[in-house]
Amino acid sequence: MGNELITRLINCGFSEPNARDIYYRYYICGDFDGLESFLCANESIKIKANAQISTAEKNGEWEDISNTMQTQTEKM
């Protein structure tokens, strides 16, 4: 069960060390319902983000968005 949950966290974009840390924080508290809620929320965010990226790519907007994000990151 633990490996499956960690894999789901990784699939949401967390690094493996961060995914393990998140899992163990919930595990120590015995809060598997909280972890499931956290996972569902992050999976939902990922699905929505992927849909927005797909739409932007179809409309030819993704390159502009990507360049803007890169520029903003470089300014930080």
N, C-alpha and C positions, 0 to 999 in steps of 0.2 A: 504494500500500500504506500509506504513512504517513497519508494523510488518512482512510482507512478505520479504522485503529487509533485515531487521535485521536477520530474520531466515536464509536467504541465506548467510549472512556474518558468522553467527554461524556455518553453515554447511561447510564453508570454513576453519573452525578451530579457528575463533576468539572467545574469551570469550564473554558472553552476554554484560558486561559493555563496552568492547572495540567495539563490534559491534554497540551498541547504540551510542557511541561516534563518530565512523566513520560516521554512518548514519546522525547524527545531524550536523556534520561539513559540509557535502554536502548539507543537507537540508537548513541550514542557508544561504548558498550561492545560493541556488536554482539550484544547479548543478546536476540535476538528470541524465543527460547524462554522466557526469563524474563518478557518482556513479555506473551507469550501466557498464561503461567501467572497472572500478575498480573491480566490481563483476565478470564480464566475465573473466578478466585476472586471478583472484584468483581461480575461478572455473576451468579454464583450467589448472592451475598449479596443483590443487588437483587431477584432472583426470589423468594427466601425472604421478604424484607421485604415485597414486594408481596403475597405470599400471606397473610402475617400481617395486613396492613392490610385486605385483602379479607375475611378471616374476621372480624376485629374489626368491620368495617362491617356485615357481615351479622348479627352478634350484637348490634348496637347499642352496642358498646363503644368504637368509635373516637373519638367525641367526648370521652369521659372520658379516654382515653389522650392525645389531642391537648391537652386542657386541662392535664393533669398535666405533659406535656412543656413546654408554654409557661410554666407556673408555674416549673418547675425552671430553664428558660433565663433567665427574668427574675431569678432569685436569683443568677445567676452574675455 
